[in-house]
């Protein structure tokens, strides 16, 4: 499907090439991933349904444990389904065996989950740390809000810088038969770090474009989930639920549709990653060739 990955491209060139190849082969990609993407969307919808139902009503400890167990089981199932979706796309590109690529995708998803958990812990811990400082607590609410946003922005930029080299190392691990998982956080990550400016630009552009596209295409899911979360917060504060019972099913349907759309945006992101990897690979090989020429 991709014949010209290894080529020098600008950031916008990666976006343009990935969009072109993705749109040209979208019918094939859609047919190969439809069932698994739909299943993944339903699983994520069920997770929101169970968690929201749990937040809006009073249950015994046993019922709460069972509900949490169901959410964990759905999360694990979602992890496997997400890996299957990506596996189907990767095997269209390099004709690798399904079981080999599937194991790679599971490892990549597990790594991203670890980073997500660490990032969440850092953000939450920083918030509690700020709240515990006396002189910060004495600040006006508006000033405190600005300070909190500024700190969050700095942390976001730091996390983006840390994550950017993974565009190269993860893509190489996914597409290259000889690449090993230890190199994703080792030697290949170091190579990606050498092209940090380029990969960081790709990363920020992807976040911007992805946020705009998903916000526009997934308005129903965004609106229903925001309404549900606000209502859940009120219920946890002791207020009565202000939404009808059937709204949970409406939110479930909207979440399934939105997740289904987002998955195909994410699949396009995979192609951007691959083209960015190809550009870095060409630059690295050219540098090695230049060094060899100088030594000769």
C-alpha positions in Angstrom: 0.0 0.0 0.0 2.8 2.4 0.8 5.7 2.4 -1.6 7.4 5.8 -0.9 7.7 5.9 2.9 11.4 6.4 2.9 11.6 9.9 1.5 12.5 13.4 2.7 9.3 15.3 3.6 8.4 18.3 5.6 5.8 18.2 8.4 3.1 19.3 6.0 4.4 16.8 3.4 3.8 14.0 5.9 0.3 15.2 6.4 -0.4 15.6 2.7 1.1 12.2 1.8 -0.7 10.3 4.6 -4.0 11.9 3.8 -3.6 11.0 0.1 -2.8 7.3 0.7 -5.4 7.0 3.4 -8.2 8.5 1.3 -7.1 6.4 -1.7 -7.2 3.1 0.3 -10.0 4.0 2.7 -12.5 1.5 1.3 -10.0 -1.3 1.8 -9.1 -0.1 5.3 -12.7 0.3 6.2 -13.7 -3.2 5.0 -10.8 -4.7 6.9 -11.4 -2.9 10.2 -15.2 -2.3 10.3 -16.3 -5.2 12.5 -13.5 -4.8 15.0 -13.8 -1.0 15.1 -17.6 -1.3 15.7 -17.0 -3.8 18.5 -14.4 -1.5 20.1 -16.8 1.4 19.9 -19.6 -0.7 21.6 -17.2 -1.8 24.4 -16.2 1.9 25.1 -19.9 2.8 25.1 -20.6 0.1 27.6 -17.8 1.3 29.8 -19.3 4.8 29.9 -22.8 3.4 30.5 -21.7 1.2 33.4 -19.6 3.9 35.1 -22.3 6.6 34.7 -25.0 4.3 36.1 -22.7 3.5 39.0 -22.2 7.2 39.7 -25.9 8.1 39.6 -27.3 5.5 42.0 -26.5 4.0 45.4 -25.3 0.5 45.5 -24.0 -2.0 48.0 -20.3 -2.7 48.2 -20.7 -6.0 46.4 -22.6 -4.3 43.5 -19.9 -1.6 43.3 -17.1 -4.2 43.2 -19.0 -6.1 40.4 -19.5 -2.9 38.4 -15.8 -2.0 38.7 -14.9 -5.6 37.7 -17.1 -5.3 34.6 -15.4 -2.0 33.7 -12.0 -3.5 34.1 -13.0 -6.5 31.9 -14.3 -4.2 29.3 -11.1 -2.1 29.4 -9.0 -5.3 28.8 -11.4 -6.3 26.0 -11.1 -2.9 24.5 -7.3 -3.1 24.6 -7.3 -6.4 22.6 -9.8 -5.0 20.1 -7.7 -1.8 19.6 -4.7 -4.0 18.9 -6.6 -6.1 16.4 -7.8 -3.0 14.5 -4.2 -1.7 14.2 -3.0 -5.2 13.3 -5.3 -5.4 10.4 -4.0 -2.0 9.1 -0.3 -2.9 9.6 -0.6 -6.2 7.8 -2.0 -4.4 4.8 1.3 -2.5 4.7 4.0 -5.1 5.2 2.3 -8.5 4.9 3.6 -9.7 8.3 1.9 -12.6 10.1 -1.1 -11.5 12.1 0.0 -13.1 15.4 3.4 -11.3 15.2 1.9 -7.9 14.5 -0.8 -8.4 17.1 1.8 -9.0 19.8 3.6 -5.8 18.8 0.4 -3.8 18.9 -0.4 -5.1 22.4 3.0 -4.1 23.6 2.6 -0.6 22.1 -0.8 -0.2 23.6 0.5 -1.3 27.0 3.4 1.2 26.8 0.9 4.0 26.0 -1.3 3.0 28.9 1.7 3.2 31.2 2.6 6.7 30.0 -1.1 7.8 30.3 -1.3 6.5 33.9 2.0 8.3 34.8 0.9 11.5 33.1 -2.4 11.4 35.0 -0.7 10.8 38.3 1.7 13.7 37.7 -1.2 16.1 36.8 -3.3 15.0 39.8 -0.3 15.1 42.2 0.7 18.6 41.0 -2.8 19.9 41.5 -2.9 18.6 45.1 0.5 20.0 45.7 -0.6 23.4 44.6 -3.7 23.3 46.8 -1.6 22.3 49.8 0.7 25.4 49.6 -0.6 28.2 51.9 0.3 31.2 49.8 -1.2 29.7 46.7 -4.5 28.9 48.6 -4.7 32.6 49.6 -4.6 33.8 45.9 -7.8 35.0 44.3 -9.7 32.4 42.4 -9.0 34.0 39.0 -5.3 34.2 39.7 -5.2 30.6 41.0 -7.0 29.5 37.8 -4.4 31.3 35.6 -1.5 29.8 37.5 -3.0 26.3 37.3 -3.5 26.6 33.5 0.1 27.9 33.1 1.5 25.0 35.1 -0.7 22.5 33.1 0.5 24.0 29.8 4.2 23.6 30.9 3.6 20.0 31.9 1.8 19.3 28.7 4.7 20.7 26.6 7.1 18.6 28.7 5.1 15.4 28.2 4.8 16.2 24.4 8.6 16.6 24.2 9.0 13.2 26.0 6.5 11.5 23.8 7.6 12.9 20.4 10.5 10.5 19.8 8.1 7.6 20.1 6.7 8.6 16.7 9.9 7.2 15.2 10.6 4.3 17.6 7.0 3.0 17.8 6.6 3.2 14.0 9.8 1.4 13.4 8.8 -1.4 15.8 5.4 -1.8 14.1 6.6 -1.8 10.5 10.1 -3.3 10.8 10.4 -7.1 11.2 13.9 -6.9 12.8 13.1 -4.2 15.4 12.8 -5.2 19.0 10.5 -3.8 21.7 13.5 -2.8 24.0 14.6 -0.5 21.2 11.3 1.5 21.4 12.5 2.9 24.7 16.2 2.5 24.0 18.3 3.0 20.9 15.4 3.9 18.5 14.1 6.4 21.0 17.5 8.0 21.1 17.5 8.3 17.3 14.1 9.9 17.4 15.3 12.3 20.0 18.0 13.6 17.6 15.2 14.7 15.3 13.1 16.1 18.2 12.3 19.4 16.6 10.8 17.7 13.5 8.9 15.0 15.5 7.7 17.6 18.1 6.2 19.7 15.3 4.4 16.7 13.9 3.1 15.8 17.4 1.7 19.3 18.1 0.2 19.6 14.6 -1.5 16.2 15.1 -3.0 17.3 18.4 -4.3 20.5 16.9 -5.7 18.9 13.7 -7.1 15.9 15.6 -8.8 18.1 18.3 -10.4 20.3 15.6 -11.6 17.3 13.5 -12.8 15.2 16.4 -14.6 18.2 18.1 -16.5 18.9 14.8 -17.4 15.3 14.0 -18.1 14.1 17.5 -20.3 16.9 18.8 -23.2 14.6 19.9 -20.9 12.4 22.0 -19.1 15.4 23.5 -22.3 17.1 24.5 -24.0 14.1 26.0 -20.8 13.1 28.0 -20.3 16.6 29.3 -24.0 16.8 30.4 -23.7 13.3 32.0 -20.5 14.1 33.9 -21.9 17.4 35.2 -25.0 15.6 36.4 -22.9 12.9 38.0 -20.8 15.5 39.9 -24.0 17.0 41.2 -25.3 13.6 42.3 -22.1 12.9 44.2 -22.5 16.2 46.0 -26.0 15.1 47.2 -28.2 16.6 44.5 -30.9 14.6 42.7 -30.2 13.5 39.1 -31.5 16.0 36.6 -31.5 13.8 33.5 -34.1 11.2 32.5 -33.3 7.5 32.6 -33.3 7.1 28.9 -30.6 9.7 28.6 -28.0 7.1 29.6 -28.9 5.1 26.5 -28.7 8.2 24.3 -25.3 8.9 25.8 -24.3 5.3 25.0 -25.4 5.6 21.4 -23.6 9.0 21.0 -20.5 7.6 22.6 -20.5 4.6 20.2 -20.9 6.8 17.1 -18.2 9.3 18.3 -15.7 6.5 19.2 -16.3 4.9 15.8 -15.4 8.1 14.0 -12.4 8.9 16.3 -11.0 5.4 15.5 -10.7 6.2 11.8 -9.1 9.6 12.7 -6.5 7.6 14.8 -5.9 5.2 11.9 -5.0 8.2 9.7 -2.6 9.3 12.5 -0.8 6.0 12.1 -0.1 6.9 8.5 1.3 10.3 9.5 3.6 8.5 12.0 4.8 6.1 9.3 5.7 8.9 6.9 7.5 10.8 9.7 9.4 7.6 10.5 10.4 7.3 6.9 11.7 10.8 6.8 13.8 10.3 10.0 15.1 7.0 8.7 16.3 8.6 5.4 18.0 11.4 7.3 19.8 8.9 9.6 20.9 6.8 6.7 22.2 9.9 4.8 24.1 11.0 7.9 25.7 7.6 8.3 26.6 7.5 4.6 28.2 11.0 4.8 30.3 9.9 7.9 31.4 6.8 6.0 32.4 8.9 3.0 34.4 11.3 5.2 36.2 8.4 6.8 37.0 6.9 3.4 
